[in-house]
Amino acid sequence: MTLRHPCVADMFYPGNHEAVRNFLRSVSLDSEKSPARCAVVPHAGWVYSGELAAAVLGCIAIPGKVVMVGPNHTGLGSAIAIFGAGQWRTPLGDAAVAPEAETLAQHLGVQPDVTAHQREHSLEVLVPMLQYFRPDVQILPVATAALQHDAAIAIARAVHESLAGQSYLLVASTDMNHFEARSVSDHKNALAMERIEALDSVGLLSVVEQENISMCGAFATAVAIESARLRGGHSARQVGYTDSAAKNGDTSSVVGYAGYILP
């Protein structure tokens, strides 16, 4: 059993229990919660994208098990890195890794890999939110490189087989285009979001490559689209879209954030 300690607490989000709860209480809407197959959620520092991330997760009836797929920014570990048996420590306590994480690794023919997760923020920043909305949540953390479309299909299918007969949410962690002027980013992000809303994972990966859109979790989002389609999903609802300039005022170089629910 491996205990993962937080690596970006007090940097990307508050490092103590009370501050985490206060932030999430302040930004969470008292809305009716509905089931969802998948979600697309940003992973920047909470000051920039935390309100949007909480808005997405806060309107979902979070099931007991959540598959989290995000980009591996560090390059450490394997191309498909599934955190095996263990727990993730956050300011709200320890979140257990679901036993099916080991099964998922077996289905994909890979060994569990904690190395890719030790310094990666894309999933960590979302775990306290999941705990806030579902204190007993069990997670299946998956960090990936930017892989081809067939790998997205394979991961979605392996998740479905590993959790056969169970209710689960798959969360894709991604920010949108990075560090270009707001006008440029808005145009690029609109192209990517059009493909998300069409549940077109092939088109998403294609437009990201062709238009040089630096959407770090495009592959994770493709996995979410494939997972939703595999389970009968046929739509994506945008919860919100914003960027870093909404907080720091600098429109010359922004990072975009989009939130979606795939019901």
C-alpha positions in Angstrom: 0.0 0.0 0.0 1.5 3.3 -1.1 0.6 6.6 0.5 0.9 9.6 -1.9 1.5 12.9 -0.1 0.3 16.1 -1.7 2.9 18.0 -3.8 1.1 21.2 -4.6 -1.0 21.9 -1.5 -0.4 25.5 -0.3 0.6 26.3 -3.9 -2.3 25.3 -6.2 -4.9 25.0 -3.4 -5.1 25.6 0.4 -3.1 23.2 2.5 -5.4 23.0 5.5 -8.7 21.4 6.1 -10.6 24.6 7.1 -9.4 26.7 4.2 -10.3 24.0 1.6 -13.8 23.7 3.0 -14.2 27.4 3.2 -13.2 27.9 -0.4 -15.4 25.1 -1.7 -18.3 26.3 0.4 -17.9 29.8 -1.0 -17.9 28.8 -4.7 -20.3 25.8 -4.6 -23.8 26.4 -5.9 -26.6 24.8 -4.0 -27.8 23.1 -7.1 -29.6 19.8 -7.7 -27.2 17.0 -8.3 -27.6 14.6 -11.2 -25.8 11.5 -12.4 -23.2 11.8 -15.1 -21.1 9.4 -17.1 -18.1 11.7 -17.4 -16.8 15.3 -16.8 -14.2 17.5 -18.2 -12.6 19.7 -15.5 -9.7 22.2 -15.4 -6.7 21.7 -13.1 -5.0 25.0 -12.6 -4.5 26.7 -9.3 -7.8 27.1 -7.5 -7.6 30.9 -7.7 -7.8 30.6 -11.5 -10.0 27.5 -12.2 -11.2 26.2 -8.8 -14.5 27.9 -9.1 -15.3 26.3 -12.4 -14.0 22.9 -11.4 -16.2 23.0 -8.3 -19.1 24.1 -10.4 -18.8 21.1 -12.6 -18.2 18.5 -9.8 -20.7 20.2 -7.5 -23.7 19.5 -9.8 -22.9 15.8 -10.2 -24.2 13.1 -7.9 -20.7 11.8 -7.4 -20.7 7.9 -7.2 -18.5 5.9 -4.9 -15.8 5.4 -7.5 -14.3 8.0 -9.8 -11.8 7.3 -12.5 -9.4 10.3 -12.9 -7.5 10.7 -16.2 -5.1 13.5 -16.6 -1.9 14.5 -18.4 1.5 13.7 -17.2 3.3 17.1 -17.2 6.5 15.9 -15.7 7.3 13.1 -18.1 8.2 10.8 -15.2 6.9 7.2 -15.2 5.2 5.3 -17.9 2.9 6.5 -20.8 -0.1 5.0 -19.1 0.5 5.3 -15.3 -2.1 3.8 -13.1 -1.7 4.4 -9.4 -2.1 1.0 -7.7 -3.1 0.0 -4.2 -2.8 2.9 -1.8 -4.2 6.2 -0.6 -3.9 9.9 -1.6 -3.5 12.2 1.3 -5.2 15.6 1.1 -6.1 18.3 3.6 -9.5 16.6 3.9 -7.9 13.2 4.8 -6.9 10.1 2.8 -8.7 9.1 -0.3 -8.5 5.4 -0.9 -7.5 4.1 -4.3 -10.2 1.7 -5.5 -9.0 -1.9 -5.7 -10.2 -2.0 -9.3 -7.2 0.2 -10.2 -5.1 -3.0 -10.1 -7.6 -4.7 -12.4 -7.5 -1.8 -14.8 -3.7 -2.1 -15.0 -4.1 -5.8 -15.8 -6.7 -5.1 -18.5 -4.3 -2.6 -20.2 -1.3 -4.9 -19.8 0.7 -2.4 -17.7 2.3 -2.4 -14.3 0.9 0.0 -11.7 3.1 3.1 -11.6 3.3 5.6 -8.8 6.3 7.5 -10.1 4.3 9.5 -12.7 2.0 10.7 -9.9 4.4 11.8 -7.3 5.0 15.3 -8.7 2.0 15.6 -10.9 -0.7 18.2 -10.1 -3.4 17.5 -12.7 -5.3 15.0 -10.6 -4.2 16.1 -7.1 -6.0 19.5 -7.3 -9.3 17.7 -7.9 -9.2 15.1 -5.2 -10.1 17.4 -2.3 -13.1 18.5 -4.4 -14.3 15.0 -4.9 -13.8 14.3 -1.1 -15.8 17.4 -0.3 -18.8 16.4 -2.4 -18.4 12.6 -1.7 -16.4 12.0 1.5 -16.1 8.2 1.0 -15.0 8.5 -2.7 -12.6 5.9 -4.0 -10.4 7.0 -6.9 -8.7 5.3 -9.8 -5.9 7.8 -10.8 -4.5 7.5 -14.4 -1.8 9.8 -15.7 -1.0 9.6 -19.4 1.3 10.9 -22.1 -0.3 12.5 -25.2 -1.2 9.2 -26.9 -3.0 8.3 -30.1 -6.7 7.8 -30.4 -6.7 4.0 -30.3 -5.2 4.2 -26.8 -8.1 6.4 -25.7 -10.5 3.7 -26.9 -8.5 1.0 -25.1 -8.5 2.9 -21.8 -12.2 3.6 -22.0 -13.0 0.0 -22.7 -10.6 -1.3 -20.0 -12.2 1.0 -17.4 -15.6 -0.3 -18.4 -14.5 -3.9 -18.1 -12.7 -3.3 -14.8 -15.8 -1.6 -13.2 -18.4 -3.8 -14.9 -21.8 -3.6 -13.3 -20.8 -0.6 -11.1 -21.7 3.1 -11.3 -18.7 5.3 -11.8 -17.7 8.7 -13.0 -14.8 9.3 -15.3 -13.2 12.8 -14.9 -10.9 14.1 -17.6 -8.5 16.7 -16.2 -7.4 19.4 -18.7 -6.7 23.1 -19.2 -7.3 24.6 -22.6 -4.9 26.6 -24.8 -1.9 28.1 -23.0 0.0 31.4 -23.0 -1.3 33.1 -26.1 -3.4 36.3 -26.4 -7.0 35.9 -25.3 -8.3 36.5 -28.8 -6.1 33.7 -30.2 -6.9 31.4 -27.4 -10.6 32.0 -27.6 -10.5 31.0 -31.3 -8.4 27.9 -30.7 -10.5 26.8 -27.8 -13.7 27.2 -29.7 -12.4 24.8 -32.3 -11.6 22.2 -29.6 -14.8 22.8 -27.6 -16.9 22.3 -30.8 -15.4 18.8 -31.0 -16.1 18.1 -27.3 -19.7 19.1 -27.7 -20.0 16.8 -30.7 -18.5 13.9 -28.7 -15.9 13.7 -31.5 -12.7 12.4 -29.9 -11.0 11.8 -33.3 -11.8 15.3 -34.4 -10.7 16.7 -31.0 -7.2 15.1 -31.2 -7.0 16.1 -34.9 -7.8 19.8 -34.4 -5.6 20.1 -31.4 -2.7 18.8 -33.5 -3.5 20.7 -36.7 -4.2 24.1 -35.0 -1.4 23.8 -32.5 -3.8 24.0 -29.5 -1.8 23.5 -26.3 -4.7 21.7 -24.5 -2.6 19.6 -22.1 -5.4 17.0 -21.4 -6.7 16.6 -24.9 -6.0 12.9 -24.7 -7.7 12.6 -21.3 -10.7 14.4 -22.8 -10.7 11.9 -25.7 -10.9 9.1 -23.1 -13.9 10.8 -21.5 -15.7 11.1 -24.8 -15.0 7.5 -25.6 -16.2 6.4 -22.1 -19.4 8.4 -22.4 -20.1 7.0 -25.9 -19.4 3.5 -24.8 -22.0 3.8 -22.0 -24.7 5.3 -24.2 -23.8 9.0 -23.8 -24.8 11.3 -26.7 -24.2 14.9 -25.5 -21.9 17.2 -23.6 -23.1 20.2 -21.6 -20.8 23.1 -21.0 -20.9 24.3 -17.4 -18.6 27.2 -18.1 -15.6 28.7 -19.9 -13.1 31.3 -18.6 -9.4 32.1 -18.6 -6.6 33.3 -16.4 -7.1 36.9 -17.4 -10.5 36.8 -15.6 -8.4 36.8 -12.4 -5.1 38.5 -13.2 -6.3 40.9 -15.9 -3.5 40.0 -18.4 -5.2 39.3 -21.7 -1.8 39.1 -23.6 -1.0 35.6 -22.3 -3.9 33.5 -21.0 -4.6 29.9 -20.1 -8.1 28.8 -20.9 -10.4 26.7 -18.7 -13.5 24.8 -19.8 -15.9 22.6 -17.8 -18.2 20.0 -19.2 -20.6 17.4 -18.0 -21.2 14.3 -20.2 -24.5 13.0 -18.8 
